[in-house]
Amino acid sequence: MPDTKPDLRLDEEFVCNACRSYENRKTVDWDKRRNELTEVLGRYRCTDGSNWDCIVPVSGGKDSTYQVVKMLQLGLNPLCITSTTCDLSGIGRKNIDNIKRLGVDYIEVSPNPLVRAKLNRIGLTQVGDISWPEHVGIFTIPVRAAVQFNVPLIIWGENSQNEYGGPATAAENNVLNRRWLEEFGGLLGMRVTDIIGQHGIQAKDLINYSYPSDEELARVGVTGLFLGHYLPWDGLSNTLVSVANGFTSFHKAVEGSIVNYENLDNYQTGIHDYFKFLKFGFGRATDLACLHIRRGRLTRQDGLDVVKNHDGKFPWVYLDKPLEEILAPLDISVEEFIKICDRFTNKRIFKRHPDGSLIKDKHGNLTKINYDNV
């Protein structure tokens, strides 16, 4: 990983915390962890069949499909909650329908698309994240459902920090509060309340993006656990399980990526990943290459080569949908989009002309000063 990655820490041997965390997996007693998972789930199982045992937030992706499969294998009766993506793709809809066919109760929440388009525009222009409303909604909407349906346990997937199991692990003080949720919610410094008044948005328009009160959370006892704490989480093996249970991959490697099995549900994801590249000099291809290098599936040199070929390309299309069509609901032209891109680009890590302007090829692609990550 490049040292431009936020929160990346290098130790005295210049090995990052993500690699160290993966190394530590070798010392984990996974059988013990699975037994702990069974014990925790047992505490929240509804024994009289009057309510669901847990809530599983699902997007239709490979990981949420895997989460549902695992809960069914463990004999739980989950309520699956989808916070729909900002621009749901056809393959995303197909995989959501597949989750229903696994045999679960399912609720899909679709926030007002006119408000969401305004939020997409605000996120893109103010913090450089077109997916800001999606990142908020995937945490707030399942938690609101937990309160509304009195189902205390939420099954999250991977813990990006890979350090602990979540509040449900604790016998005491295991209720989620606003502080815990905001830590994992990816607000990028922009609070929901900051948006009120912009583009005519009112508080009533932001219900789906607002957390329940701490009093409501405590009343139901809403808590959560990261399944990745108890099971050795791996995107590729999750995909194999999901495909065996009806999940559909894309017909080729996704634009800006090196695989065909993730980030399939939202046409705006290509823009989100591109802004990550502009800000930090790496995108989704780097993330995936590093995951596979740690697991011994890819050499570092091969990883560097595929990243240089796939990372950070200007997002003219995503999942075969043209950029113009993706931007249309936001009322943003391609020309305006390029100006926004340039404004958020970290010019210290890309090649520039003598006048300071960014060097771009005929496709609008930038060139990093350093591709070796050292």
N, C-alpha and C positions, 0 to 999 in steps of 0.2 A: 504494500500500500504506500502511496505517496504521503509525505508528512504534512500535506495540506489538508488531509482528512480531519474534520473536527473531532476533538476528543481522542485522537490517536496518541498513544503514549509509547515512546521507545525506551527500552531499558538500557542498562550499561552495555549490553551486547548488541544494541541497535535492533532488537527484535520487538515488534509491536505487541500491544496488549491483546489484539485479536488472535495472533498466532500463539501467544502464551496461553490464552484461554482454551484454544483448541488442544494444545499439548496437555493441559490439565485434565482433559477428558480421559486420558489413559489411566488416571488414578481413581476415576469415579467407579463406584460399585453400582453398575446399572441395574443389577437385579434388586439391590436394596432400594434404589430410586423407584423402580416399578412397584415394589411393595408399598413404598410411601405413597405413591399415586393412588393405589387401590384403597389405602387407608383414608386418605383425604377425600376421595370421591365417596367413600362409604359414609362419611360424616354428613354429606350433603344430599345423599340419595333420598328421594321421596318414597317412603316405604308403603304408603297406602294408595299410591297411584292418583292422588288428587291434584298433582301439579308436575311440571317438568323437573327433571333432576338438575339440569344446568342449561345455560345459554351458550351457544357456540356462534360467535360472529363469523360470518362466511361471506366471501367475495365470489366464490365459484372457482377460485384459483387452486393450484395444486396443493398448497399447504392447508387451506381451510377444508378442502375435500378430505385430505388425510386426517385432519382433526375429527371430522364427523365419523369417518370410518372407524377411528380408534375408539371414540365414545360408544359407538354401536357394538364394537367387539367386546367392550368392557361391560356391556349390558345396561348402559344408561339410556334414558329417554330424553334426548336433547331438544330444545327449542332453538332452531337456527334463525339468526337475524342477519339480514343483509342491509347494509347502508349502501344504496346503489352508487356506482361510480359516476363521475361527472359526465362521461360520454361513453356509455356502455357499448361495447363492441358486440358483434354478432356471435363470436366464439365465446365471449363472456356470458351472454345470455344462454347459450347452449350448455355451458358448464354449470350455471346456476340451476337450470332445469334438471341436470344430471344429479345434483345434490338432492333435490326433491325426490327423485326416483330411488334414492338409497333407502327411503322409508322414514322420513322425519317430518315433524311439523315445522312449518317454515313461514316466516314473515319478512316481507320486503318493504323497506321504508324508502320512499322516493321524495326527497326534499324538493320544494318548489324549484323547477328548472330555471325560471326567470331570475329568481334570487340567486341561485347557484351560479349562473353565468356572470352575474355582477360580482360575486365572491371570487370566481376564477380570475376575473379581470383585476380585482383589487389585489389578490394574492400575487398575480404575475407582475403587476406594475409596482407594487410597494415592497414586497419581500422576495421577489423572484421565484415564486412557487405557485404555478398555476393550479396545483393540486391541494392548496391549503384547505379548502372546505372539505375535501375528501379525507385528508389526514385528521381533521378534527372529528368529522362525522363517524369514522370507523371506531372511535373511542366513545363518543357521547351517545350515539344511538343505541348500541347494545346495553349500555349502562342505564339509559332511560327505560329500556324494555325490561331490564332486571327489576327496576323499581315498580314499573307499571304492573308486571305480572307476578311480582313477589317470588322471583327465582333468584336466590342469593348468589349462586356460583356461576362465574363466567370463565370459560375455557379459552384463554388466549393461546397463540401458537408459539412462535419463537421469541425468546427474550433476547433482544439485540445485544444486551450487555452480558448475557450468559453467566449470570452470577448467582441468581437466587430464584426460588420457585414462585414468589408472589405472596401476597398477604394470606391466602388460604392455607399456606404451609404452617403458619403460626397458630398455636392453640389459642392465643390471646392477641388482642389488638390486630385482628385480621380483617377489619373492615376498610374498604377503599375509601379514601377521602379525596377532596379536590386536589390537594397537593400531589398525591400519588398519581392521579390521572393526568395532571398537567405535565408531570415529569416525562410521561411516555406519549403525550398527545401531539408533539411536534408542532407547536404553535408558532415557532420561529420569532418569538418576541411580540407577536401581534395578538392581542386578546380579542375575544369575540366582542366584548363591549366597545372596543375601539372602532368597530365598523358601523355602529349605530349612527345614522345620519348621513352616511356616505351613499351616494347614488339613490337616495330616497329609501334606504333600508331602515326598517323599524325593528324594535325589540321583538315584536311578534313574528317577524320573518326569520328569527334566529333561534327559535325554540329547539329545533333538531341539533343545533350546534352548541347548545348550552348544557352543562352538567346539571344533574339533580343537586339539590342542596345536600350538605353534609348530614342534615337531620333526616332527609329521606333515605339516604344511603344507610345510615345507622338503623333506621326503623326496619328496613328489610334485611340488613346485615350483608349488603352487597360486597362480595369479595371476588378474587380472581386468582388463577394460577397460570403459569406458563408451562405448556405441555413440553416445551423444549428443555425444561429443567429435569424432567423425569425420563425422557426418551432421547437417545442420541440423535439430535436433529440434523437432517441432511436433505437439502432440496431435491437432489436427484433421486434418492431412495423414496422420498415422499411422493415424487412424481410417478415412480414405478407402481407404488401402491394405488395411487389415484387413477392412473391409466387402467389398471386392472379392475377398477371400479367405475369405469365409464368416462373418465376425464379425457378431454380432447386437447391435444397440443396444436400449435400453429403449423402451417405447411412448410415453414422454413425458419431459420434463425430470425428472431425478432430484430427489427431495425435498432441499431445501437447496442445490441446484445450479442452473445455468442451461443445462446441456447434458444430452443423453440417452445419451452414449457412454462415460462413465467411472464408476469405482467401482460396478460392477454385480455384483460377485461375493460381497459379504459384507453380510448384513442388519444387522450391527452398525456399519457405516460411518457411518450417520446419527448415532449416538450419539457416535462419535469426532469427527466434524466439529462437532457441537454443543458439545462441551467445548472445542474450539479457539476457538469463538466466545465462550464464557463466560470463558475465560482471557485472550484477546487482543482480543476485539471484532471479529473477522472470521472468516469461514468459507470454505467451498469456493467459494461464488459469487464472493467477492472475488478469490480466487486466479485463477479462470477469467476474470473480467472484466479483470483486469490483464494476463493473457496476451494477450487479444485486443486490448486497447487498445494494447499495445506493437507489435502486428503491424498496426495500422491498420484492424482490422476493426470496431472499436467506438469511439465517441467517449467521452471521459471522463465527460461528463454522462450519456450513456446507460448507461455502466457504473455510475455512482452510483445511477441510478434502478433498474436491475435488481437491484443488490445490496440495496438497501433493501427490495425486494419479496420477495427469495428467501433472503437470508442470515440465519442464526441463528434460524430458526423452531423451536419446540419439536418434537422428533422423535417425534410421535405415531405416524407410520408411516415405513417406509423400504422402497423397492421394493414398495410396497403391502402390506407385512407390518406388523401392529399392534405397537406398542411392548410390550404385555403379553407377546406371544409371543416377542419378541426377548429380553426379560429373564428369561423363565421358566427357562432352563437355569442361570442364575446365582443362582436363588432370591432374586431381588430384586423387590419390588413396585414399582409406579409411584410410590406415595407415598414409599417409601424412596429411589427413584431421584431424585425431585425434591429431597429433602433433600441428597443427594450433590451434585446440580447446584448448589444454593445455596451449599454449602460451598466449591466450587471457583470460584465466580463472582468476577471482579474487580470489586468494587463501585464502584471509582472511575470506571468507564467506562459505567455504566448508571444510569438514573434511579431514585431511591429516594423513599420516603415520608419525612416529617419524622422518624419514629422510626428511620430507617436501613434499613428493610426494602425489598426490591426491588419496584418497580412492575411488575405483570404484567397483560396483557390477559386476556380471558376464555378465550383459548386457551393461556395460560401463557407467552406471548411477552414478552421483555424489550424495553426501548427504550433504545438507546444515547443518551448525552448528545450526541454529535457524529457525524453521518453523512457529513461532508464530507472526513474524513481529513486535515484541515489544523489 
